Amino acid sequence: MRTENRIAFGAELPENTGMLARVCSAAVNGIEAYPVEVEVNAGWGDTVVVIVGLPDAAVKESRDRVSTALTNSGFKFPMGRTTINLAPADVRKEGPSFDLPIALGMLAASEQIETDQLDHFVIVGELALTGGVRPVKGVLPLALRAQAEGKIGVLVPAENAAEAAVVAGLQVIPVQNLREAASFLEGTVRIAPVKVDLDRVFEPLAEDELDFAEVKGQESVKRALEIAAAGGHNVLLIGPPGTGKSMLAKRLPTILPPLTLPEALETTKIHSIVGLLTPGQGLVTRRPFRAPHHTASDAGLLGGNINPTPGEISLAHHGVLFLDELPEFKRSVLETMRQPLEEGHVTISRAAGTMTFPAQFMLVAAMNPTPDGKMPGESRCSPREIHNYLNRISGPLLDRIDLHVEVPAVKFREITDARPGELSARIRERVMAARHRQQARFRDRPKVTCNARMGAREIKAWCRLDAPTMELLKFAMTDLNLSARAYDRILKVARTIADLAGAENITADHVSEAVQLRSLDRQIWG
């Protein structure tokens, strides 16, 4: 029969009511981390482990992982009632990353280790039943939080150490197992901190397997993609099947400028919390290229689920989101992209809370002009069929795409031409020169990273037109029946064309090219 130790009201407490240990850890909320204090009290009573502080199922299961890992690591499982509190108690805790701090707290509370280092390190890690430490998600945000909290360093799984080591001024201690972590905190084992040479991480990588030189013909489309890359503009490629739309889109990252360190940190944080970093990878140094299938749901594209996590548009942050066969996506899914395209972030509200994820990406979409792939004048589809097909893409969404580019069929003489096309490296040089002009122009406005991100104030300051050029734009606006949003986007594209040409002022030639890149949708949808 089970018995319980009880204390009568007013009775004197036993001399040993237990020991309390505190371990510093952290958890991720959105893409930012917040500190979590793991309090462990080893007291008297029946042997039981109680975890409080709004733990989810994975955290509750840690009691079984931790107890087995302690035994298999040669430690004694604490007898009596062990209470574990994850503070703050009003925020839900998720995932197995609290295994290691809970185990170390139990060892400290039961006096199996003696250390004064628990206040100086943030500790995370999942425990295997053998006592080994497995990698966890979101280590980069946790390391940044540890730096902000003024901690000396972090104890992390060895496979996550390179990721945490990109944070300057932080000792990153890689641990392979529970015994090693305990010995390091006691001072009986010395572990060299992991260091990462950021200059070496950002060294130019080997040449890409893909190159614009491999694309035969399509010089006008290459020009449009160069303009898009130089200004960070969204692009819609319209043409029959087999003209190279996907081939061109996949080569766009090869002409984009390299990520800066702040951009790489932001991008890596998103990929880290989703678990997309490879073991030993410290930073994402290439601009992302995401190409979700047209069956993707709104949660898959924007993010969501019960506990909001980043979707494809956030995984494409500072990179390219490629939507092939654009009309095949559900219209409701496409409409949800309007706000992120305009504001550069997405806010998701669920019962578990509201999260905001960054989403500054270049949208590159590709589509056929009609259901059978032919141009409207050549298609055998009925006008109603063509109308229904095109109507899957709304006008407001088209307005948010800066460049509408026709991709014509490649001519036989271009396919058989043995002369190589222009290399991506040459195009990238011109793109980077244009971006440098923009960085100098917007040096006092850190949120404006390229021409596509200009607001009304920047357009007014940097997109002035002389009288003849303004008259030309007025005629184009009237003739094509363009919206006010289209007006702003034409000015942004014209500013980018001027930057590629090294021109200080926007001329009529720049505006004419920008209007030409904006008029195809009126010819097809109009």
Secondary structure, DSSP 8 states (H G I E B T S, - for coil): --------TT----S---EEEEEEEEEEETTEEEEEEEEEEE-SSSSEEEEESSB-HHHHTHHHHHHHHHHHTT-----SEEEEEEESTTS-B-SSTTHHHHHHHHHHHTTSS--S-TTTEEE--EE-TTSBEE--S-HHHHHHHHHHTT-SEEEEEGGGHHHHTTSTT-EEEEESBHHHHHHHHHTSS--------HHHHTS--S--S--GGGS-S-HHHHHHHHHHHHHT--EEEE--TTSSHHHHHHTGGGGS----HHHHHHHHHHHHHHT-S-TT-----S--EE---TT--HHHHHEETTTTEE-HHHHTTTSEEEESSGGGS-HHHHHTTHHHHHHSEEEEEETTEEEEEE---EEEEEE-SSTTSS-TTT--S-HHHHHHHHTTS-HHHHHT-SEEEE-----HHHHT--S----HHHHHHHHHHHHHHHHHHTTT-TT--SGGG--HHHHHHH----HHHHHHHHHHHHHHT--HHHHHHHHHHHHHHHHHHT-SS--HHHHHHHHHTTSHHHHHH-
